[in-house]
Amino acid sequence: MSGSATLLARLRARRRPPGGQRFGRRPERPAPAGEFNRRLLAPMVLGSVLNPINSSMIAVALVPVGIAFGAPPAETAWLVTALYLATAVGQPVLGRLVDDYGPRRLYLAGTALVGLAGLLGALAPSLGLLVAARVLLGLGTSAAYPAAMHLTRSEAERTGRSSPTGVLTALAVAGQTVAVIGPTFGGLLIGLGGWRTVFAVNVPLSLTCLALGLSRLPAAAPRRNRGDRLDHTGIALFAALLLTLMLFVMKPGTARWYLPVLTVLAAAGFAVRETRTRTPFIDLRALARNRPLVATYLRQVLGNTGTYAFLYGYTQWLEEGRGLGAATAGLVLLPLSLTGLAVSAVTGRSPAVRGKLVAGSVFQMAAAAALLLLDPASPVVLLVAVGLLAGVPQGLTGLGNQAALYHQADPAAIASAAGLLRTFMYLGAMAASAANAAYFPHGATTGGLHHLALFMLGGAGLLFLVVLPDRSLGRVGAAARRRN
């Protein structure tokens, strides 16, 4: 019996993949030296698009959800807000955990939470539980993008290639593509099985991510020392800062005066905490010394404020001010998204960052100025041309900021830095939403569109002034070309 047991143990050991992993049909083969491990691309890309697809699909589900629960638009809007708020807070928090404990653990935990949130949403008997499901979706989808950036950096260090532009482009284009097709995909799901399918689809997506993550993502030893503790106080203050700020920006007014006061208090407490604790959640001193990275975050806010202001405002004006139907307005906007994707695909492999951002700011100014030419009698050809113009900065600015951050951030904190980049993106989206509410108080009139255009023109001009004198952006592209 002892001989048979020994033989059986040897056979099991031979069939077990290296590292003690039991998942996967065959042992993991190391990627060739100098080449990016392409097996990582599928889990990285699929995981990173969970957030944009859930952000965009919900747009077509708001009306049927409101009908199902007898809820007005003011209440169903929390399905959008809940995910934005949870993601804005969750991205840097999960990014910090990725830096400390490795991408595999957080990727698996986050995508598992996405599946649970999808199941909760599919079975939710009330709007309150549906909002809770959206909060969980926001938190669960916050892990994959920081994990993808961490893996990209790790592979760059392993291969000796400082600028994996193809991988960064794939992440950017995948997110843009999913954001474009999200409403259409959501509409198809609702047509097939009702609005609950918009939540239920997260279950198979989660299972696919889990299977890919278990079989392909490498295990990594935690970087955190046992004596270090996660800065829970700093995280709580950071969350309070973002929540109060975003709640006020979403619906500003004198009756909500207490929100900016709480924001200032939370910001002050956060600054004191992070400059005094031994292991800060966000090292504000190091961030202050890294001025190029601070400038990238500022560009992220400015660029996305213009992008989302155009997307929200122009879409609303096409339907209310120009009198187009929803389907026609969607067709008019389709070239905008296709242009953004094409520009990203064509320019993505170039390591030059400054040129992308300068051109993006110029085209954003041109798109804002073009809105001043529109009126209720504008021909469809002009409407499409304005959208095409706005698609160019959409494809340049986000890609340029992502590439800049990749080179500017501390490699040991790349995931948390990437999470903050997403947070600043959502701050821009919230600022755009507030601008649309301010300039369209009683509907999307042409006068309101022109005032919004002037607001966008000012923001794009400020973006240009931030980009143009930043010589560090030129050095980033030059260094990447030399090393590749």
Sequence and secondary structure as in RCSB ss.txt:
>XXXX:A:sequence
MSGSATLLARLRARRRPPGGQRFGRRPERPAPAGEFNRRLLAPMVLGSVLNPINSSMIAVALVPVGIAFGAPPAE
TAWLVTALYLATAVGQPVLGRLVDDYGPRRLYLAGTALVGLAGLLGALAPSLGLLVAARVLLGLGTSAAYPAAMH
LTRSEAERTGRSSPTGVLTALAVAGQTVAVIGPTFGGLLIGLGGWRTVFAVNVPLSLTCLALGLSRLPAAAPRRN
RGDRLDHTGIALFAALLLTLMLFVMKPGTARWYLPVLTVLAAAGFAVRETRTRTPFIDLRALARNRPLVATYLRQ
VLGNTGTYAFLYGYTQWLEEGRGLGAATAGLVLLPLSLTGLAVSAVTGRSPAVRGKLVAGSVFQMAAAAALLLLD
PASPVVLLVAVGLLAGVPQGLTGLGNQAALYHQADPAAIASAAGLLRTFMYLGAMAASAANAAYFPHGATTGGLH
HLALFMLGGAGLLFLVVLPDRSLGRVGAAARRRN
>XXXX:A:secstr
 HHHHHHHHHHHHHHS GGG   SSS      TTS  GGGHHHHHHHHTHHHHHHHHGGGTHHHHHHHHT  HHH
HTHHHHHHHHHHHHHHHHHHHHHHHH HHHHHHHHHHHHHHHHHHHHH SSHHHHHHHHHHHHHHTTTHHHHHHH
HHHHHHHHHT S  HHHHHHHHHHHHHHHHHHHHHHHHHHHHH TTHHHHTHHHHHHHHHHHHHHHS      S 
TT    HHHHHHHHHHHHHHHHHHHS  GGGTHHHHHHHHHHHHHHHHHHHSSS SS HHHHHH HHHHHHHHHH
HHHHHHHHHHHHHHHHHHHHTS   HHHHHHHHHHHHHHHHHHHHHHTT    HHHHHHHHHHHHHHHHHHTT  
TT  HHHHHHHHHHHHHHHHHHHHHHHHHHHHHS GGGHHHHHHHHHHHHHHHHHHHHHHHHHH TTS  HHHHH
HHHHHHHHHHHHHHHHHTT HHHHHHHHHHHHH 
